[in-house]
Amino acid sequence: MRSYSPDLTPPWKKPKPAPEVEAVADLVVEEAATGFCGAVIRCEAGTVTLEDRFGKHRVFPLDPRGFLLDGQVVTLVRPAGKAPARATRTASGSVAVPTARARVARAGRIYVEGRHDAELVERVWGDDLRIEGVVVEYLSGIDDLPAIVAEFSPAPDARLGILVDHLVPGSKESRIAASVTGADVLIVGHPYIDVWEAVKPSSVGIRAWPRIPHGEDWKTGVCRALGWPENTGAAWQHILSKVTSFKDLEPELLGRVEELIDFVTAPE
């Protein structure tokens, strides 16, 4: 007896297979079923992760005919003979330059108030700072800021940028900052009592940073209010571990750090 295929659809009526396209990083596609449009940031066995222009991530299966590229149906496939596609951005959102070597340190510097500030800046902007040759140092407070600036002696080829916590009208920090002037020094700040608050609560897994009564040590009070062990060093390491990119930080800090980097790297 002659055998027949169970699929009796004539060949001319069968849909043509969608062309295969490698899911390389930053390829912008639309998921056909949901209409979600974004850039490829990761491609692993059986799945692809897209990021839209608002920074939202969605993971989709690599189904045949599941995506649109420039309006045409395509089948995304894992890049052949390559490592899985990865994001080509640094933690700060800059374009990554994997082959770039660290630049020799500039004479200019960025000063921040404390060690936690320095570690947070390194976590997000470290790659950018090394390429630009910018060194970040911490001061352990700014009570002696005028003397610190005078000792540094800012100049057109050695600019000094300073990031200050709680730089709001009427604060002690604002009065100290106002006492320092000069074309080659720039002092900017964020409104938070401590840099911990510059990390978005949602990134840490809390609803909001608690309000601590005036006169109480702020960090210890935060640990107590959140039910964490009253070990501020361990608490900070927990917070820092939740920061993976600029998206985990408040814009009031992001803008100020970018401003300082631009200032100290500007041409003479």
Secondary structure per residue as TSV (DSSP state, phi and psi in degrees):
chain	resnum	aa	ss	phi	psi
A	1	M	-	360.0	144.3
A	2	R	-	-79.9	133.5
A	3	S	-	-94.6	147.7
A	4	Y	-	-125.5	149.5
A	5	S	-	-70.3	142.5
A	6	P	S	-65.2	-20.5
A	7	D	-	-90.9	106.9
A	8	L	-	-95.8	11.5
A	9	T	-	-68.3	128.2
A	10	P	-	-59.2	145.3
A	11	P	G	-54.9	-36.1
A	12	W	G	-72.9	-11.8
A	13	K	G	-99.6	-8.1
A	14	K	S	-76.7	138.8
A	15	P	-	-65.3	141.1
A	16	K	-	-71.3	142.0
A	17	P	-	-62.1	140.0
A	18	A	-	-71.8	142.1
A	19	P	-	-63.5	144.7
A	20	E	E	-86.6	137.3
A	21	V	E	-130.6	131.4
A	22	E	E	-69.9	134.4
A	23	A	-	-83.5	71.3
A	24	V	-	-80.7	157.1
A	25	A	T	-58.4	139.1
A	26	D	T	76.6	2.2
A	27	L	-	-68.5	127.5
A	28	V	E	-97.4	121.8
A	29	V	E	-137.5	168.1
A	30	E	E	-118.7	131.5
A	31	E	E	-77.3	122.6
A	32	A	T	-62.6	-39.9
A	33	A	T	-72.9	-36.5
A	34	T	T	-106.0	-18.6
A	35	G	-	81.1	5.2
A	36	F	-	-68.7	126.3
A	37	C	E	-116.1	130.8
A	38	G	E	-169.3	175.8
A	39	A	E	-93.6	143.7
A	40	V	E	-68.5	124.7
A	41	I	E	-115.0	-15.0
A	42	R	E	-160.2	138.2
A	43	C	E	-134.2	118.7
A	44	E	E	-125.0	179.5
A	45	A	T	-58.8	110.3
A	46	G	T	87.1	-8.7
A	47	T	E	-139.8	158.4
A	48	V	E	-135.4	140.3
A	49	T	E	-108.0	127.2
A	50	L	E	-111.7	149.0
A	51	E	E	-123.5	123.5
A	52	D	-	-85.5	-179.1
A	53	R	T	-70.7	-9.9
A	54	F	T	-96.3	2.0
A	55	G	S	86.7	7.3
A	56	K	-	-81.6	137.0
A	57	H	E	-105.5	142.0
A	58	R	E	-138.3	139.7
A	59	V	E	-106.9	130.7
A	60	F	E	-127.9	149.1
A	61	P	E	-72.4	151.7
A	62	L	-	-83.3	65.4
A	63	D	-	-79.0	143.3
A	64	P	T	-59.2	142.3
A	65	R	T	58.1	27.3
A	66	G	-	-94.4	-3.0
A	67	F	E	-137.3	156.9
A	68	L	E	-116.4	132.2
A	69	L	E	-123.8	115.3
A	70	D	T	53.7	37.9
A	71	G	T	83.5	-4.4
A	72	Q	E	-104.5	140.3
A	73	V	E	-69.9	130.8
A	74	V	E	-136.8	163.5
A	75	T	E	-109.9	116.2
A	76	L	E	-77.9	137.3
A	77	V	E	-130.6	154.3
A	78	R	-	-65.5	135.7
A	79	P	-	-52.6	129.3
A	80	A	T	-78.1	133.2
A	81	G	T	66.3	19.4
A	82	K	S	-129.7	162.8
A	83	A	-	-68.3	156.3
A	84	P	-	-52.7	142.1
A	85	A	-	-60.5	135.6
A	86	R	B	-128.2	161.3
A	87	A	-	-61.9	143.4
A	88	T	-	-106.6	32.9
A	89	R	B	-120.7	149.5
A	90	T	-	-79.9	175.3
A	91	A	T	-62.7	-23.2
A	92	S	T	-85.8	-6.4
A	93	G	S	96.5	-1.8
A	94	S	-	-75.7	159.4
A	95	V	B	-67.7	126.3
A	96	A	-	-73.9	142.1
A	97	V	-	-124.7	83.0
A	98	P	T	-57.6	-30.4
A	99	T	T	-91.2	-3.0
A	100	A	-	-71.3	141.5
A	101	R	-	-97.1	150.7
A	102	A	-	-62.1	137.4
A	103	R	-	-81.3	149.9
A	104	V	-	-58.9	137.3
A	105	A	-	-58.1	136.7
A	106	R	-	-72.7	163.4
A	107	A	S	-71.5	-29.2
A	108	G	-	-70.1	158.6
A	109	R	E	-141.2	160.2
A	110	I	E	-116.8	125.7
A	111	Y	E	-104.3	138.3
A	112	V	E	-124.5	165.5
A	113	E	S	-68.9	-46.5
A	114	G	S	-138.8	176.7
A	115	R	H	-62.9	-38.7
A	116	H	H	-63.5	-39.8
A	117	D	H	-60.3	-44.8
A	118	A	H	-64.1	-40.7
A	119	E	H	-67.6	-36.6
A	120	L	H	-68.8	-42.6
A	121	V	H	-62.0	-41.5
A	122	E	H	-63.6	-40.6
A	123	R	H	-60.3	-40.2
A	124	V	H	-96.9	-39.5
A	125	W	H	-109.9	8.0
A	126	G	H	-55.1	-45.9
A	127	D	H	-61.7	-43.0
A	128	D	H	-64.4	-42.6
A	129	L	H	-64.9	-38.0
A	130	R	H	-67.9	-40.2
A	131	I	H	-64.8	-36.8
A	132	E	H	-85.1	-9.9
A	133	G	T	72.5	33.2
A	134	V	-	-103.6	127.9
A	135	V	E	-100.6	135.4
A	136	V	E	-108.7	128.8
A	137	E	E	-124.6	152.2
A	138	Y	E	-111.3	152.1
A	139	L	-	-105.7	-14.0
A	140	S	S	59.2	45.8
A	141	G	-	108.6	161.7
A	142	I	S	-122.0	18.4
A	143	D	T	-58.7	-32.7
A	144	D	T	-103.7	30.0
A	145	L	H	-58.2	-45.1
A	146	P	H	-55.9	-42.3
A	147	A	H	-68.6	-37.3
A	148	I	H	-63.5	-42.5
A	149	V	H	-67.3	-42.3
A	150	A	H	-61.2	-40.0
A	151	E	H	-67.3	-35.9
A	152	F	H	-69.2	-34.1
A	153	S	-	58.1	68.0
A	154	P	-	-57.0	146.0
A	155	A	B	-147.5	167.7
A	156	P	T	-55.4	-30.9
A	157	D	T	-98.9	7.9
A	158	A	B	-150.0	71.1
A	159	R	-	-78.0	151.9
A	160	L	E	-122.5	123.3
A	161	G	E	-112.8	138.0
A	162	I	E	-129.9	128.8
A	163	L	E	-104.6	124.5
A	164	V	E	-117.6	135.9
A	165	D	T	-77.3	150.3
A	166	H	T	54.1	45.3
A	167	L	-	-88.6	81.9
A	168	V	-	-126.9	155.8
A	169	P	T	-54.5	133.3
A	170	G	T	88.4	-8.6
A	171	S	S	-80.9	160.3
A	172	K	H	-58.6	-39.9
A	173	E	H	-62.4	-38.3
A	174	S	H	-68.0	-34.9
A	175	R	H	-68.9	-40.0
A	176	I	H	-65.7	-44.9
A	177	A	H	-61.8	-37.0
A	178	A	H	-67.5	-19.4
A	179	S	T	-81.5	-4.8
A	180	V	-	-111.6	124.4
A	181	T	-	-133.9	164.1
A	182	G	-	146.9	145.8
A	183	A	T	-69.5	-21.8
A	184	D	T	-106.8	13.9
A	185	V	E	-129.1	135.9
A	186	L	E	-128.5	123.8
A	187	I	E	-113.4	122.1
A	188	V	E	-131.2	166.4
A	189	G	E	-159.5	172.3
A	190	H	-	-113.2	164.5
A	191	P	S	-84.1	-1.4
A	192	Y	-	-84.1	145.4
A	193	I	S	-59.3	-39.2
A	194	D	S	-142.1	155.5
A	195	V	G	-63.8	-18.8
A	196	W	G	-51.8	-42.3
A	197	E	G	-66.9	-17.7
A	198	A	G	-75.6	-10.6
A	199	V	B	-85.9	129.4
A	200	K	-	-60.6	132.1
A	201	P	H	-53.5	-38.8
A	202	S	H	-63.0	-30.8
A	203	S	H	-70.1	-31.3
A	204	V	H	-84.5	-16.6
A	205	G	T	90.7	25.6
A	206	I	-	-122.7	161.8
A	207	R	S	-76.8	-36.8
A	208	A	S	-165.4	158.1
A	209	W	-	-74.3	131.0
A	210	P	-	-69.0	154.4
A	211	R	-	-87.7	128.4
A	212	I	-	-108.9	131.4
A	213	P	-	-56.7	144.2
A	214	H	T	-59.3	136.1
A	215	G	T	97.3	-16.2
A	216	E	S	-94.3	140.5
A	217	D	-	-56.3	122.8
A	218	W	H	-65.0	-47.7
A	219	K	H	-65.6	-43.4
A	220	T	H	-63.5	-40.2
A	221	G	H	-62.8	-37.9
A	222	V	H	-64.0	-45.8
A	223	C	H	-59.1	-43.8
A	224	R	H	-65.9	-44.0
A	225	A	H	-66.8	-32.0
A	226	L	H	-90.7	-1.7
A	227	G	T	75.8	20.1
A	228	W	-	-87.6	155.1
A	229	P	-	-56.6	141.5
A	230	E	S	-79.1	61.4
A	231	N	-	-125.4	96.3
A	232	T	H	-65.9	-30.6
A	233	G	H	-65.1	-45.7
A	234	A	H	-66.8	-36.9
A	235	A	H	-62.9	-42.1
A	236	W	H	-65.1	-40.9
A	237	Q	H	-62.4	-35.5
A	238	H	H	-64.7	-44.8
A	239	I	H	-63.9	-47.3
A	240	L	H	-62.0	-33.8
A	241	S	H	-65.6	-19.6
A	242	K	T	-87.4	-6.6
A	243	V	-	-94.5	113.6
A	244	T	-	-113.5	-19.9
A	245	S	S	-160.9	178.9
A	246	F	G	-59.8	-21.5
A	247	K	G	-68.0	-15.7
A	248	D	G	-90.0	0.3
A	249	L	B	-113.9	153.0
A	250	E	-	-73.4	145.5
A	251	P	H	-61.8	-25.6
A	252	E	H	-63.3	-27.3
A	253	L	H	-89.0	-42.0
A	254	L	H	-54.3	-50.2
A	255	G	H	-62.2	-36.5
A	256	R	H	-71.9	-40.6
A	257	V	H	-66.2	-42.4
A	258	E	H	-60.7	-38.7
A	259	E	H	-62.9	-41.6
A	260	L	H	-67.1	-41.8
A	261	I	H	-62.0	-43.7
A	262	D	H	-61.4	-39.3
A	263	F	H	-65.8	-48.8
A	264	V	H	-77.6	-15.3
A	265	T	H	-103.8	0.8
A	266	A	S	-65.9	146.2
A	267	P	-	-59.5	151.7
A	268	E	-	-63.5	360.0
